[in-house]
Amino acid sequence: MPAQPINAGFTIPVHRSLTEPILMGGAPRSAAILNGTFAAALGLGLQLWVIGTLYWLIAHGICVFAAKRDPQFLEVLIRHVRHKGYLA
């Protein structure tokens, strides 16, 4: 009789929400909140309704496009901006 691994027959369920990024409307949560806040400031604060709406549509669309390629693109972008250039 072959030796069985110590954990044979046991499984550990991992909920899907622990492994997937938090998205709002397809964009990362922090980017969606930032875009929505800026669009609301344009639309409500400066009373530029059309510009605020267009900004939100374009910015959210770009964030959704980038999140489809890499759901953690915002963290990567922040890290990229903080690092100094190699030859700088």
DRENPA-3360 file (N, C-alpha, C; in nm, 2 decimals, always signed):
BEGIN
1 = MPAQPINA = +0.08/-0.12/+0.00/+0.00/+0.00/+0.00/+0.09/+0.12/+0.00 ~ +0.07/+0.22/-0.10/+0.15/+0.34/-0.11/+0.12/+0.43/+0.01 ~ +0.22/+0.51/+0.04/+0.21/+0.61/+0.15/+0.13/+0.73/+0.10 ~ +0.03/+0.77/+0.18/-0.05/+0.89/+0.14/+0.00/+1.01/+0.21 ~ -0.01/+1.13/+0.14/+0.03/+1.25/+0.21/-0.05/+1.27/+0.34 ~ +0.01/+1.36/+0.42/-0.05/+1.38/+0.55/-0.19/+1.45/+0.54 ~ -0.21/+1.53/+0.44/-0.33/+1.60/+0.43/-0.43/+1.54/+0.33 ~ -0.41/+1.41/+0.30/-0.50/+1.35/+0.20/-0.64/+1.35/+0.25;
9 = GFTIPVHR = -0.73/+1.39/+0.16/-0.87/+1.39/+0.19/-0.92/+1.51/+0.25 ~ -0.84/+1.61/+0.28/-0.88/+1.73/+0.34/-0.87/+1.85/+0.24 ~ -0.97/+1.93/+0.24/-0.96/+2.05/+0.15/-0.99/+2.17/+0.24 ~ -0.94/+2.28/+0.19/-0.96/+2.41/+0.26/-1.03/+2.50/+0.16 ~ -1.16/+2.53/+0.19/-1.23/+2.62/+0.10/-1.18/+2.77/+0.11 ~ -1.15/+2.83/+0.00/-1.11/+2.97/+0.00/-1.21/+3.04/-0.08 ~ -1.27/+3.14/-0.02/-1.38/+3.22/-0.09/-1.32/+3.30/-0.20 ~ -1.39/+3.31/-0.31/-1.34/+3.38/-0.43/-1.31/+3.53/-0.40;
17 = SLTEPILM = -1.38/+3.59/-0.31/-1.36/+3.73/-0.28/-1.23/+3.76/-0.21 ~ -1.16/+3.66/-0.16/-1.03/+3.68/-0.10/-0.92/+3.68/-0.20 ~ -0.95/+3.64/-0.32/-0.84/+3.63/-0.43/-0.86/+3.73/-0.54 ~ -0.98/+3.79/-0.55/-1.01/+3.88/-0.66/-1.00/+4.03/-0.61 ~ -0.95/+4.12/-0.70/-0.94/+4.26/-0.66/-1.08/+4.32/-0.64 ~ -1.09/+4.43/-0.56/-1.21/+4.50/-0.54/-1.23/+4.60/-0.65 ~ -1.33/+4.58/-0.73/-1.36/+4.67/-0.84/-1.50/+4.73/-0.83 ~ -1.51/+4.85/-0.87/-1.64/+4.92/-0.88/-1.67/+4.96/-1.02;
25 = GGAPRSAA = -1.76/+4.89/-1.08/-1.80/+4.92/-1.22/-1.68/+4.88/-1.31 ~ -1.60/+4.78/-1.27/-1.49/+4.73/-1.36/-1.36/+4.80/-1.34 ~ -1.36/+4.91/-1.26/-1.24/+4.98/-1.23/-1.20/+4.96/-1.08 ~ -1.07/+4.97/-1.05/-1.03/+4.96/-0.91/-1.10/+5.06/-0.82 ~ -1.13/+5.01/-0.70/-1.22/+5.09/-0.61/-1.16/+5.23/-0.59 ~ -1.03/+5.24/-0.56/-0.97/+5.37/-0.53/-0.97/+5.47/-0.65 ~ -0.95/+5.41/-0.77/-0.96/+5.49/-0.89/-1.10/+5.54/-0.92 ~ -1.20/+5.45/-0.90/-1.33/+5.49/-0.93/-1.38/+5.60/-0.83;
33 = ILNGTFAA = -1.34/+5.59/-0.70/-1.38/+5.69/-0.61/-1.31/+5.83/-0.64 ~ -1.18/+5.82/-0.68/-1.11/+5.94/-0.71/-1.17/+6.01/-0.84 ~ -1.19/+5.93/-0.94/-1.26/+5.99/-1.06/-1.39/+6.04/-1.03 ~ -1.47/+5.97/-0.95/-1.61/+6.02/-0.92/-1.60/+6.15/-0.84 ~ -1.51/+6.16/-0.75/-1.50/+6.28/-0.66/-1.46/+6.40/-0.75 ~ -1.36/+6.38/-0.84/-1.32/+6.49/-0.92/-1.43/+6.53/-1.02 ~ -1.50/+6.43/-1.07/-1.61/+6.46/-1.17/-1.72/+6.54/-1.09 ~ -1.75/+6.50/-0.97/-1.85/+6.57/-0.89/-1.81/+6.71/-0.86;
41 = ALGLGLQL = -1.68/+6.73/-0.83/-1.63/+6.86/-0.80/-1.64/+6.95/-0.92 ~ -1.62/+6.90/-1.04/-1.63/+6.97/-1.16/-1.78/+7.00/-1.19 ~ -1.87/+6.90/-1.17/-2.01/+6.91/-1.21/-2.08/+6.99/-1.10 ~ -2.06/+6.97/-0.98/-2.14/+7.04/-0.87/-2.07/+7.16/-0.83 ~ -1.94/+7.16/-0.80/-1.87/+7.27/-0.74/-1.85/+7.38/-0.84 ~ -1.81/+7.35/-0.96/-1.78/+7.45/-1.06/-1.90/+7.47/-1.16 ~ -2.00/+7.39/-1.15/-2.12/+7.39/-1.23/-2.08/+7.37/-1.38 ~ -1.99/+7.28/-1.40/-1.95/+7.24/-1.54/-2.00/+7.10/-1.56;
49 = WVIGTLYW = -2.13/+7.09/-1.58/-2.19/+6.95/-1.58/-2.14/+6.87/-1.70 ~ -2.13/+6.93/-1.81/-2.09/+6.85/-1.93/-1.95/+6.81/-1.92 ~ -1.86/+6.89/-1.88/-1.72/+6.86/-1.86/-1.70/+6.76/-1.75 ~ -1.77/+6.77/-1.64/-1.76/+6.67/-1.54/-1.81/+6.53/-1.58 ~ -1.92/+6.53/-1.65/-1.97/+6.40/-1.70/-1.87/+6.34/-1.81 ~ -1.83/+6.42/-1.90/-1.73/+6.37/-2.00/-1.60/+6.32/-1.93 ~ -1.55/+6.40/-1.83/-1.43/+6.35/-1.76/-1.45/+6.22/-1.70 ~ -1.57/+6.20/-1.63/-1.59/+6.07/-1.56/-1.60/+5.96/-1.66;
57 = LIAHGICV = -1.68/+5.98/-1.77/-1.69/+5.87/-1.87/-1.55/+5.83/-1.93 ~ -1.47/+5.93/-1.96/-1.34/+5.90/-2.03/-1.25/+5.84/-1.92 ~ -1.24/+5.90/-1.80/-1.15/+5.84/-1.70/-1.19/+5.71/-1.66 ~ -1.32/+5.68/-1.64/-1.36/+5.55/-1.59/-1.34/+5.45/-1.70 ~ -1.36/+5.49/-1.82/-1.34/+5.40/-1.94/-1.19/+5.36/-1.95 ~ -1.10/+5.45/-1.93/-0.96/+5.42/-1.93/-0.92/+5.33/-1.82 ~ -0.98/+5.35/-1.70/-0.95/+5.27/-1.58/-1.01/+5.12/-1.60 ~ -1.12/+5.11/-1.66/-1.18/+4.98/-1.69/-1.09/+4.91/-1.79;
65 = FAAKRDPQ = -1.05/+4.98/-1.89/-0.96/+4.91/-2.00/-0.83/+4.86/-1.93 ~ -0.77/+4.95/-1.85/-0.65/+4.91/-1.78/-0.67/+4.80/-1.68 ~ -0.78/+4.79/-1.61/-0.81/+4.69/-1.52/-0.84/+4.56/-1.58 ~ -0.88/+4.56/-1.71/-0.90/+4.43/-1.78/-0.77/+4.36/-1.81 ~ -0.67/+4.45/-1.83/-0.53/+4.39/-1.86/-0.46/+4.36/-1.73 ~ -0.47/+4.44/-1.63/-0.40/+4.42/-1.50/-0.49/+4.48/-1.39 ~ -0.56/+4.40/-1.31/-0.65/+4.46/-1.21/-0.58/+4.54/-1.10 ~ -0.45/+4.53/-1.09/-0.37/+4.60/-0.99/-0.29/+4.71/-1.06;
73 = FLEVLIRH = -0.33/+4.76/-1.17/-0.25/+4.86/-1.24/-0.23/+4.99/-1.16 ~ -0.32/+5.02/-1.08/-0.30/+5.15/-1.00/-0.19/+5.14/-0.90 ~ -0.18/+5.03/-0.83/-0.06/+5.00/-0.74/+0.07/+5.00/-0.82 ~ +0.07/+4.94/-0.93/+0.19/+4.93/-1.01/+0.23/+5.07/-1.06 ~ +0.13/+5.15/-1.10/+0.16/+5.29/-1.15/+0.21/+5.38/-1.03 ~ +0.15/+5.36/-0.92/+0.20/+5.44/-0.80/+0.35/+5.40/-0.77 ~ +0.38/+5.27/-0.77/+0.51/+5.23/-0.74/+0.61/+5.28/-0.85 ~ +0.56/+5.28/-0.97/+0.65/+5.32/-1.09/+0.68/+5.47/-1.07;
81 = VRHKGYLA = +0.59/+5.55/-1.03/+0.61/+5.69/-1.02/+0.71/+5.72/-0.90 ~ +0.70/+5.64/-0.80/+0.78/+5.67/-0.68/+0.93/+5.63/-0.70 ~ +0.96/+5.53/-0.79/+1.09/+5.49/-0.81/+1.17/+5.59/-0.89 ~ +1.30/+5.60/-0.86/+1.38/+5.69/-0.94/+1.43/+5.62/-1.07 ~ +1.46/+5.69/-1.17/+1.51/+5.63/-1.29/+1.65/+5.58/-1.27 ~ +1.69/+5.48/-1.35/+1.82/+5.41/-1.33/+1.93/+5.51/-1.37 ~ +1.91/+5.58/-1.47/+2.02/+5.67/-1.52/+2.00/+5.82/-1.47 ~ +1.90/+5.84/-1.39/+1.88/+5.98/-1.34/+1.98/+6.03/-1.24;
% end
